């Protein structure tokens, strides 16, 4: 069955409407450590009420427990030089579940645990805390 150009254009528009509104995370990297911020699965908007700004950066209330099955860290500190401009007027954070190892006994037996770590942080331009490019 042959589709007309109008049908193809309509399908393209319909399928394009399913694209995530936050595709702008993809390809972004941390300005200091140069880690990939990743994409739509690791990055998300956060409430301004979970953020406290200081002259040195931001304290961000962890959106979930940092350790699995352990007490939650109350806040993450994000230095000013690692803050990037958001594509909208909201705050956003990118975080990953990472695997760490710790010694259980003095005989070098290790236990693995997982912990959430932030990788990128975005603030609205109007906050005045975004480090300028050099």
Secondary structure, DSSP 8 states (H G I E B T S, - for coil): ----HHHHHHHHHHHHTTS-TTGGGTT-B-TTT--B---TTTEEEE-GGGEEE-SSEEEEE-SS-SBTTS---SEEEEEGGGEEE-SSSSEEEEEEEEEEEEESSTT--EEEEEEEEEEEEEE-GGGS------
